[in-house]
Amino acid sequence: MADPRVKGEKGRSAFQEVFGDMPLPDSISSSTLNYEDYWTEREEKQIVTEPAKRRARGILPFIERGDTVLDIGCGTGETLQVLSEEKEIQGTGLDISATALSVVKKKGFEVIDADLSLPGNQLQGRWDHIIMFEVAEHVIDTEIMLTNLKGHYKKGLYISTPNLGYLAHRLRMLFGRFPVTYISDPREHLRYWSVKDFVFWSKKLGYSKPEVLGLRGKPGVFKLPARFPSLFASEVVYRFHS
């Protein structure tokens, strides 16, 4: 499932974002997606997930030295690693992949093997911060996950998802193609939100209005993704206060 063009990145130009064909896996007839194989391949090829590091840098201003951080859907721990190097956090990674968690544990972090999208699976413990980057769109019942997080963070909750309202996605729809928010397989993403829809949806789940942080998008001039994330940010982090 790894994208060979740029390690850990989609590697698509502005033109490709609007007019390019939808990326497909080499074996399009494959009937299943194997999450363990996904992380095994990334670990074997040492694919660096640069977006995970970029999102970590995006929330650094809100993290204090020594804070406790739970990373839900931590993968191989790049986000925790950045926060640890910059803020000396006490990190815990939560994932459903034993392969990914074994890597996170080797990096010196605590690990939790759990699927919070399943009814009855309750999160135990409290942390200063909980982060959930690029997870919500992969889960059928994201509502269960978000409900599960209430009362478990002291300072902030940070959730990132692709922004379906991003300018390139709007233009792509105008020309008859569905937005590409995934890396290599359209089956990766099950849920979609624009910024306005996410804010409305999370409010219905009992959350206060989040701060919207636009991290990346095209064009990147004049800090447009940060100033007008609803339109110019392809990558958005929602920050909920405790």
C-alpha positions in Angstrom: 0.0 0.0 0.0 3.0 2.3 0.3 3.3 5.0 -2.3 6.7 4.6 -4.2 6.7 8.2 -5.4 7.6 10.0 -2.2 8.1 8.2 1.1 5.2 8.9 3.3 3.6 11.5 1.0 1.0 11.5 -1.7 3.4 13.3 -3.9 0.7 14.8 -6.1 1.1 18.2 -7.8 -1.7 20.7 -7.9 -2.6 19.7 -11.4 -2.7 16.0 -10.4 -4.9 16.8 -7.4 -7.5 18.2 -9.7 -7.1 16.3 -13.0 -5.1 13.2 -12.1 -6.5 9.6 -12.2 -7.5 8.1 -8.9 -4.5 6.1 -7.4 -5.1 2.4 -7.3 -3.1 -0.5 -5.7 -0.9 -2.7 -7.9 -3.3 -5.6 -7.3 -6.7 -4.0 -7.8 -8.5 -7.4 -7.6 -7.3 -7.9 -4.0 -10.4 -8.6 -1.9 -9.1 -7.5 1.5 -6.9 -4.8 3.2 -4.5 -6.2 5.7 -3.5 -3.7 8.4 -0.6 -5.8 9.7 0.8 -6.2 6.2 0.6 -2.4 5.8 2.8 -1.7 8.8 5.1 -4.7 8.1 5.8 -3.2 4.7 6.4 0.3 6.0 8.8 -1.1 8.7 10.7 -3.3 6.3 11.1 -0.5 3.7 11.8 2.1 6.4 9.1 4.4 4.9 9.1 7.6 6.9 5.7 9.0 7.5 6.5 12.6 7.1 2.9 13.8 7.4 2.8 12.3 10.9 5.8 14.4 11.9 4.3 17.5 10.3 1.1 17.1 12.3 3.1 16.7 15.5 5.0 19.9 14.8 1.7 21.6 14.2 0.5 21.0 17.8 3.9 21.6 19.5 2.8 25.1 20.7 0.1 23.5 22.8 2.2 20.8 24.5 4.2 21.6 27.6 7.4 19.9 28.6 6.7 16.6 30.4 3.0 16.4 29.5 1.4 13.0 29.1 0.1 12.2 25.5 -2.0 9.4 24.2 -1.7 8.8 20.4 -4.7 6.9 19.1 -3.8 5.1 15.8 -0.2 5.7 16.6 1.2 3.5 13.8 5.0 3.2 14.3 5.2 6.2 16.6 6.6 9.0 14.5 4.2 11.6 16.1 5.1 10.5 19.6 8.8 10.6 18.7 8.7 14.2 17.5 6.8 15.3 20.6 9.2 13.4 22.8 12.3 14.9 21.2 10.9 18.5 21.3 8.9 18.4 24.6 10.1 15.3 26.5 6.5 14.1 26.8 5.4 10.9 28.4 3.9 9.1 25.5 1.5 6.2 25.1 0.6 4.7 21.7 -2.7 3.0 21.0 -3.3 0.9 17.9 -4.8 -2.4 16.7 -1.6 -3.5 14.9 0.7 -5.7 17.0 3.4 -5.0 14.4 3.2 -1.2 14.8 3.0 -1.4 18.5 6.1 -3.5 18.8 8.0 -0.7 17.0 6.5 1.9 19.3 7.5 -0.1 22.3 11.1 -0.3 21.1 11.1 3.5 20.9 10.5 3.6 24.6 6.8 4.4 24.8 4.0 2.7 26.6 1.5 0.8 24.3 -2.2 -0.1 24.4 -3.6 -2.7 22.1 -7.3 -1.8 21.7 -10.0 -1.0 19.2 -12.0 2.0 20.5 -14.5 1.8 17.6 -16.1 -1.3 19.0 -19.0 -1.0 21.4 -18.0 -1.9 24.9 -14.3 -1.2 24.5 -13.7 1.6 27.1 -10.6 3.7 27.3 -9.0 3.5 30.7 -6.9 6.4 32.2 -6.4 10.1 31.7 -3.8 12.1 29.8 -2.9 15.7 29.4 -3.5 15.4 25.6 -5.1 12.9 23.3 -4.2 13.0 19.6 -6.0 11.1 16.8 -4.4 11.9 13.5 -5.9 10.5 10.3 -7.9 7.8 12.0 -11.5 9.0 12.0 -11.9 8.5 8.2 -10.8 4.9 8.4 -13.6 3.9 10.9 -17.2 3.0 10.2 -18.5 4.1 13.6 -16.3 7.1 14.4 -19.1 8.3 16.8 -18.3 5.5 19.2 -14.6 6.5 19.2 -15.2 10.2 19.9 -17.8 9.4 22.6 -15.1 7.1 24.2 -12.6 10.0 24.5 -14.8 12.3 26.7 -13.3 12.8 30.1 -10.0 11.2 29.3 -8.0 14.4 28.4 -7.1 17.2 30.7 -5.8 19.9 28.3 -6.6 19.1 24.7 -7.9 16.7 22.1 -6.5 16.9 18.6 -8.1 15.2 15.6 -7.1 15.4 12.0 -9.0 14.3 8.9 -8.8 15.1 5.2 -10.8 18.2 4.4 -13.3 17.4 1.6 -14.0 21.1 1.2 -10.4 21.7 0.1 -10.2 23.8 -3.1 -8.6 21.0 -5.3 -11.3 18.6 -4.2 -14.1 21.1 -5.1 -12.5 21.6 -8.5 -12.1 17.8 -9.0 -15.8 17.4 -8.3 -16.6 20.1 -10.8 -14.8 18.2 -13.5 -16.6 14.9 -12.7 -14.1 13.1 -10.4 -14.3 12.2 -6.8 -11.7 13.8 -4.4 -8.6 11.7 -3.7 -8.0 11.8 0.1 -6.1 8.5 0.4 -2.6 7.4 -0.6 -3.0 4.3 -2.8 -6.2 2.4 -2.2 -9.7 4.0 -2.3 -10.9 1.4 0.3 -8.7 3.1 2.9 -11.2 5.8 3.7 -14.8 5.2 4.8 -15.9 8.6 6.2 -15.6 12.1 4.8 -16.0 15.6 6.3 -15.6 19.2 5.2 -14.5 21.6 7.9 -18.0 22.9 8.4 -19.5 19.5 8.5 -16.9 18.2 11.1 -17.5 21.2 13.4 -21.3 20.6 13.1 -21.0 16.9 13.6 -18.7 17.1 16.6 -21.0 19.6 18.2 -23.9 17.1 17.9 -21.6 14.6 19.7 -21.4 17.0 22.7 -18.1 18.7 21.9 -17.5 22.4 22.0 -16.5 24.2 18.9 -12.9 23.3 18.0 -10.1 25.5 16.9 -9.3 24.7 13.2 -5.7 24.5 12.3 -4.9 24.4 8.6 -1.5 22.7 8.2 -1.1 22.1 4.5 -2.6 22.8 1.1 -2.1 24.4 -2.3 -1.5 27.2 -3.0 0.6 27.6 0.1 1.3 31.3 -0.5 0.3 34.0 2.0 -0.3 31.3 4.6 -3.7 30.6 2.9 -4.1 27.1 4.4 -3.7 28.5 7.9 -5.8 31.6 7.4 -8.6 30.0 5.4 -8.5 26.3 6.2 -12.0 25.5 5.1 -11.1 26.3 1.5 -7.3 26.1 1.2 -6.2 23.4 3.6 -6.1 19.8 2.5 -4.8 18.8 6.0 -6.7 20.0 9.0 -6.3 19.5 12.8 -9.3 20.2 15.1 -8.2 21.2 18.6 -10.8 20.7 21.3 -10.1 22.3 24.7 -10.9 20.4 27.9 
